[in-house]
Amino acid sequence: MDVTASFLSGAILSWALPLALLIAVTVWWIVVLRRRSSDDT
């Protein structure tokens, strides 16, 4: 059972961490673009 739990947690982390990174970068770009557009006006 420990092997299954370890494999499952590894599998979840292998897609969850890149997805979280992608979301974080996307949110950061949205914030940066909104600041730029508000500074231009």
Backbone as JSON Lines, residues from 0, in Angstrom:
{"i":0,"aa":"M","n":[0.83,-1.2,0.0],"ca":[0.0,0.0,0.0],"c":[0.87,1.26,0.0]}
{"i":1,"aa":"D","n":[2.01,1.22,0.67],"ca":[2.89,2.38,0.7],"c":[3.44,2.71,-0.69]}
{"i":2,"aa":"V","n":[3.72,1.66,-1.47],"ca":[4.24,1.87,-2.82],"c":[3.17,2.55,-3.68]}
{"i":3,"aa":"T","n":[1.94,2.11,-3.54],"ca":[0.84,2.7,-4.32],"c":[0.63,4.15,-3.93]}
{"i":4,"aa":"A","n":[0.65,4.45,-2.65],"ca":[0.46,5.83,-2.19],"c":[1.62,6.71,-2.67]}
{"i":5,"aa":"S","n":[2.82,6.18,-2.62],"ca":[3.98,6.95,-3.06],"c":[3.91,7.21,-4.56]}
{"i":6,"aa":"F","n":[3.52,6.2,-5.33],"ca":[3.4,6.35,-6.78],"c":[2.3,7.34,-7.13]}
{"i":7,"aa":"L","n":[1.18,7.25,-6.42],"ca":[0.06,8.15,-6.69],"c":[0.43,9.6,-6.38]}
{"i":8,"aa":"S","n":[1.09,9.83,-5.25],"ca":[1.48,11.19,-4.89],"c":[2.51,11.73,-5.88]}
{"i":9,"aa":"G","n":[3.4,10.88,-6.33],"ca":[4.37,11.3,-7.35],"c":[3.7,11.63,-8.67]}
{"i":10,"aa":"A","n":[2.72,10.84,-9.04],"ca":[2.0,11.09,-10.29],"c":[1.22,12.4,-10.22]}
{"i":11,"aa":"I","n":[0.59,12.63,-9.08],"ca":[-0.18,13.87,-8.91],"c":[0.75,15.07,-8.94]}
{"i":12,"aa":"L","n":[1.87,14.99,-8.24],"ca":[2.81,16.11,-8.22],"c":[3.44,16.36,-9.58]}
{"i":13,"aa":"S","n":[3.61,15.31,-10.37],"ca":[4.25,15.48,-11.67],"c":[3.41,16.3,-12.63]}
{"i":14,"aa":"W","n":[2.1,16.34,-12.45],"ca":[1.29,17.24,-13.29],"c":[0.81,18.46,-12.53]}
{"i":15,"aa":"A","n":[0.7,18.38,-11.22],"ca":[0.17,19.51,-10.46],"c":[1.19,20.64,-10.35]}
{"i":16,"aa":"L","n":[2.46,20.31,-10.18],"ca":[3.47,21.36,-10.04],"c":[3.67,22.16,-11.33]}
{"i":17,"aa":"P","n":[3.81,21.53,-12.49],"ca":[3.89,22.34,-13.73],"c":[2.62,23.14,-13.99]}
{"i":18,"aa":"L","n":[1.48,22.57,-13.66],"ca":[0.22,23.29,-13.85],"c":[0.17,24.51,-12.94]}
{"i":19,"aa":"A","n":[0.58,24.36,-11.69],"ca":[0.6,25.49,-10.76],"c":[1.59,26.56,-11.24]}
{"i":20,"aa":"L","n":[2.72,26.14,-11.77],"ca":[3.69,27.09,-12.29],"c":[3.12,27.86,-13.49]}
{"i":21,"aa":"L","n":[2.44,27.15,-14.37],"ca":[1.83,27.78,-15.53],"c":[0.77,28.8,-15.1]}
{"i":22,"aa":"I","n":[-0.04,28.44,-14.13],"ca":[-1.07,29.36,-13.63],"c":[-0.42,30.59,-13.0]}
{"i":23,"aa":"A","n":[0.63,30.38,-12.21],"ca":[1.3,31.5,-11.56],"c":[1.9,32.47,-12.58]}
{"i":24,"aa":"V","n":[2.54,31.94,-13.61],"ca":[3.13,32.79,-14.65],"c":[2.04,33.53,-15.41]}
{"i":25,"aa":"T","n":[0.93,32.87,-15.7],"ca":[-0.18,33.51,-16.41],"c":[-0.76,34.66,-15.59]}
{"i":26,"aa":"V","n":[-0.98,34.43,-14.31],"ca":[-1.51,35.48,-13.44],"c":[-0.53,36.65,-13.37]}
{"i":27,"aa":"W","n":[0.76,36.35,-13.27],"ca":[1.77,37.4,-13.22],"c":[1.76,38.25,-14.48]}
{"i":28,"aa":"W","n":[1.65,37.59,-15.66],"ca":[1.6,38.33,-16.92],"c":[0.36,39.2,-17.01]}
{"i":29,"aa":"I","n":[-0.77,38.7,-16.54],"ca":[-2.01,39.49,-16.55],"c":[-1.84,40.74,-15.7]}
{"i":30,"aa":"V","n":[-1.24,40.58,-14.52],"ca":[-1.01,41.73,-13.64],"c":[-0.08,42.73,-14.31]}
{"i":31,"aa":"V","n":[0.99,42.26,-14.91],"ca":[1.95,43.14,-15.57],"c":[1.28,43.88,-16.73]}
{"i":32,"aa":"L","n":[0.52,43.18,-17.55],"ca":[-0.13,43.82,-18.69],"c":[-1.17,44.85,-18.25]}
{"i":33,"aa":"R","n":[-1.88,44.56,-17.19],"ca":[-2.86,45.53,-16.69],"c":[-2.18,46.78,-16.16]}
{"i":34,"aa":"R","n":[-1.04,46.61,-15.49],"ca":[-0.31,47.78,-15.0],"c":[0.19,48.64,-16.15]}
{"i":35,"aa":"R","n":[0.69,47.99,-17.2],"ca":[1.19,48.74,-18.36],"c":[0.07,49.49,-19.04]}
{"i":36,"aa":"S","n":[-1.08,48.86,-19.22],"ca":[-2.18,49.53,-19.91],"c":[-2.73,50.7,-19.08]}
{"i":37,"aa":"S","n":[-2.72,50.57,-17.77],"ca":[-3.19,51.68,-16.93],"c":[-2.16,52.82,-16.88]}
{"i":38,"aa":"D","n":[-0.89,52.5,-17.04],"ca":[0.14,53.54,-17.05],"c":[0.12,54.33,-18.36]}
{"i":39,"aa":"D","n":[-0.28,53.7,-19.45],"ca":[-0.3,54.35,-20.76],"c":[-1.4,55.39,-20.87]}
{"i":40,"aa":"T","n":[-2.49,55.23,-20.16],"ca":[-3.63,56.13,-20.3],"c":[-3.45,57.4,-19.5]}
